[in-house]
Amino acid sequence: MLSKPTQKYLQTMASFDLPKTEEETLPKIHADYVASKFATLYEKLRQVIDFQEEHLLRKNAIDRILKRRLILSSDPEEIVSSLVYELIRGGYFPNDKIPEIRIEEVKKALKKYIFLIKNIPGTLDSSERNQLSLWLQSLAACEIEEILSPPVKEKALLEYMYETMQGKISAINGITEQKKNFYIFIACQKALLKSDKSLISFRVFQRYIPNWSEINEEGFTDLSQEIYSLKDKINEEISSSLSKKILEIVSQYTAPFLIIGDVVSENPKETTSLFEKPEVLDQKLFKAYSERHENCRKKIQRSGIRSVISIFLSKVALAFLIEIPFDVYVTKKFSYLAMGINIFIPVSLMFLIISTIKVPKSEAAPQVVMEAMKVIQETQNPKTYEIRPSRKRSFFLSTFLNLINFIVSGAVFGIMIYILAKMNLSVLSILIFLIFFCLISFSAIKIRQWTKELKITPEKEGIAAFLIDLLFLPFVRVGKWLSVKVQKYNIFILLLNLFFEAPLQTFFEFVESWRGYLKEKKAEIE
């Protein structure tokens, strides 16, 4: 017998597969073909320089473009239409597929966020106001993406996993059922959808304010006074140690849910009958695992190539703009050998790390399929997990462990600096090398995480893994911190957005308008 979450999931997916005749007849948003070719080329080149995870490219593009346009105007009537056309020209959404009414929906959504930004409490200092403004803009970007391309199948699969995992995880030692379920919801997003912090924040925000789409002006005024504390509460829940514990459990079930989702998405209306034929379903699940295994391999390969090119171009640009002038005019000790080492070692290191990342062996397929069948069927005495708050370490133990960590990290960085100094690298070159090394270490960890989605059992860690963690963890932690700061304070990207991208997009808009004008004149002649 199918489990209740499975039955609900199949019904939901079947309803999505019904023909939507009304929407198909609505007029669609059309971007000029020629302007789109140029704009798409620009976005592809930009993606090479500004390396990001594939599944976050569109959301991050919306966030970037929205922030640029909000600098120039805070009127949704002026922003939204150009924003949507720019996204379609850039290849982030399909041309001639999105109904024009979506523009009005985006305007309505953006007005709410702009109201909250304009009514940020005056009691906050400038830093807090800026943090809250950026946070609200990132939530707006997430909602805009969902309006233009509703992730109905992804949300249905997320809800399926969320409801299933509620029955597998029990909370003890004072953890409320509501809090447990919130942490499961957060963990499912991280494990299943690989959502970043802004996407998780947006969906948790919607859970806290279920009437967000219907809220009135009075409700907005009240919310504006509480929004900062709500932001802090959401951030605290996302980074909670309890959330991380649940994530370890939920991650073991990612692969089964992914292949179930793949099988159902093929033909949602016929899946219920398919799920009642275990032998046929078993074959379909094996096929889905095989296809996802191949897609994972290709994704890692693409991400690896893009990351290597991004590191190389960024390193060369910094060398010519900063390092070489500094060595020539300040230290008076320029060395072609040292500069070559400084450029090619980070690139070679990234290439080496990426080449060692392998997808799990296909022998894991039977175990994944077996777990998928257990998820689908109603089982007696299912496996459950207990979670409890972490034991708080004593002050002295925490201090001692932090001291050891500080000494080890200092020693690792010290040895690296000593080696680089022996290569006759300048102080600036050493600093830039370390920054790149840390960012590379963190990027490699992020890419490696894609391989975990096809595994059931966690990796066994031996002495070698312990030594690697001991040596590289300091670089990874600094790289994680730097990735946030670089994204937030990257002056090069900011200047690119304001002084190059803004005029370029104006040019694309002019090309589109000019092409439209020529078509009108041509039609008059005919």
C-alpha angles and dihedrals in degrees: 000000000000116000118248094249089051093051091049092048093051092048091049093049092047090054091053090054094061114113113264100210095166094058093044091060095051119103112264133221110258124195121194113267097223095046089047092055092055094042093049090050090052092050092049091052091047091052089057092055097038101046115204137159112279098236091053098048096096096044091047091049090054090048092050096046093043093052091048093051093044089059089062099038140002095198111109089205089064098038110041105060093048090044093054094045091049091053092050092046089050091056096247092119129027119263119243092010106089116080115239090236088072088074090063090047090053090049091052092049095046092050089063094054093044089052090053092046092050091047099048107148114268090222090076120091122238094265093051091046091052093048092050093046092052091046092053091047090053090051089050090054090053092051093047090054091051092049094050095041111016108210093216096151093045091049092048091052090046091052090047092054092042094053093044094049092050088069093047098051124062126186126221139173098050100317107139121227090240093054092046091052092049090054091047090052090052093046093050090055092051095045102037105030099024087229118182125226096274094051092048090046090052094052093044088047089055090052092052091048105034092169092055094124094051101036114133130222093266089052090051091052091053092044093051089063093052101035097096094053089045090053091052091047092052092047090050092052093048093052096039118132088228090056089053091051091053090046090060089057097041093048090065089066099046096096096051093050093046094055091044088053091049093052094047093046091058093068114352096181094055098041097091091061090043091054089057090061105069097186094052091042090051091056092047092052092050090050091049091051091050092051093046090048090056093044090051091053091051092046092053090048092051093046090048094052092046093048093049092049091045093051092047096049093044092049093048091047092051091046094056097037101042119358101051094045089047093050094044101044105024111030094023087213108108116166125185090203094052091046091049090051091048092052103039102038094066091045092047090047092053090048091049094049093047092049090057094054108100131178115243116275115267088242086086090069098089092052092048092048091048091053090047090055090050090052092049097048128063103249131195116240097000119202111270134191129213121215127193135173114279117259111256113238118231118259092250095049092047091049092048094049092046090050092052090047090050092050094047092046091047091049093049093049091042093055091048092050091048092053092048092048089053087056088061095247116159122243091257093048091050091051093049091045091054092048091052092044091054093046091048092051091051094045091052090053090051092051092045090056090071089070091059093065090074095051131089102187122050119248117270110241118214135174092289092055090048092053092047090051090048093053102035104032093081090055092045093051092049089045091054091051092046093049090059093045094044090051091049101040104026100141092186092057091043092053090045090053096048106034103028110020096044094054090041092054089048087055091050090051089050091051090051092049092045092050090050091050092051091050090053092051091046090052090052091056093049 
